[in-house]
Structure formats: C-alpha cells, structure tokens
Amino acid sequence: METQSYLIVATLIFLIGAAGFLVRRNLIVLFMSIELMLNGAALAFVTLARQHQQMDGHVFVFFIIALAAAEAAVGLSILIAVFRLRHRVNVDELSELKG
C-alpha cells in the first residue's frame, strides 16, 4: 500500500473516534473513542516516519502507547467507581458527583 492509503485509513480511524467522542454519552464508548483517536494518530506517525525513513515517528508511537495504557488504567478505575456509586455510566450524571 502507498503512504496515502495509510494516511487515509489513519484519518478515518481518528474521525470515527472523534465522532464517537462527541456524539455518545456513555463512558465506555468515550474511552473506546479516545483509544481510536490515539491509534489513528499513531498510524499516521508510523506512516510518515516510514516515508521519511526516520525513527522520530516510532518514538512518538511509544509515547502514545504509554499514554493509552495510563488512560485505560485511570479511566477504568474511574468507571468502576462511578458504576459502583450510580449503577450507570452516563457522562451527564457525573456532574452530580461534585461536592
């Protein structure tokens, strides 16, 4: 495949994640959408690094993987705490936890 094809796929993955993040109100779907956006960005970095034959993009992808792992760990712990308290994982109800 050409570089342009990989960039198109990366853009589609990122846009699907962004649409899911903006449209849905469920925490699980929001976290999955963030993961899709991070994967789209990682694919774009690797594609451009391969095209220019540099390792910079691969280094950024390692940071993206570490960020995604931290986001998953912290996000899932928040999700479990909210579910235990409310028995729902709707984002609109999180504003009620203030105070």
N, C-alpha and C positions, 0 to 999 in steps of 0.2 A: 504494500500500500504506500501511497505517496504521503508526504508530510501534510498536505492539505486535507487529506481524508482523515488523518488522525486529529487534526485541529478541529475539523467539523464535528467529529464524534465527541471530542472534549467539550466543545461548546454546547452541544446538545445535552450532554450529561450535566453540565453546570446549569443550563437553563431549566432542565427538569427539576433539579434540586432547588433552584431559586423559586420556581413556580410553586413547588410543594411547600416551601418555607413560607411564602407569602399567602397562600390560599388556605392551607389546613390549620386547624386549631388544636390538634392532638399532639402531645409532647413526643410520643414515639415517632410519629410521622415527621415532626420538626427535626428530631435528631437524625433520622434517616436522610432527610433532605440536606442537612448540613454535611453529612458524610458524602452524599452525591456531589455536592459542590466542591468539597475538598478533593475528591477523586478526579473530577473534571479538571481542576487546576493542576493536579499532579500529572495527569496525562499530557496536558499542554506543556508543562515544564520539561518532561522527558522527551516529548516530540521535538521541541525546539533545541534542547541540548543535543539530541541525536543529529539534527540537521546541521548544527554549527560545530559538531564534534568537540564539545566541551563538557566538563563534568559539573558545571555550576547547577544545571537543572536537576541533576541527580541528588546533589546535596540538599537543594530545596525540597525535594520529594521526601528525603529522610526526615526533615523537619515537619513536613506535612503529616507524615505517618505518625510521628511522635505527638503532634497536636491532636490528631484524630483519636489516638489511644487515650490521651488525657481527657479529651472531651467526652469520650464514651464512658470512661470511668466516673468522672464527676457528674455527667448528665444522668447516667443510670442510677447513681446514688440519690440524686435529687428526685428523679422519677419515682423511685421506690418510696422515699419519704413522703412525697405528695400522695401517692396511691394509698399508703397506709393511713394517712390522715383523712383524705376525702373519698377514697374508693373510686375515684375518677382521675383521669389525666388530661383534663381540658385546660388549655392555657388561659382561658378567660376567667377561670376560678382562682388562678394564682394571685391575683391582686387582693383577694380576700385574706391572704395569709399575712398581710402587713400588720405590724403592731405587736 
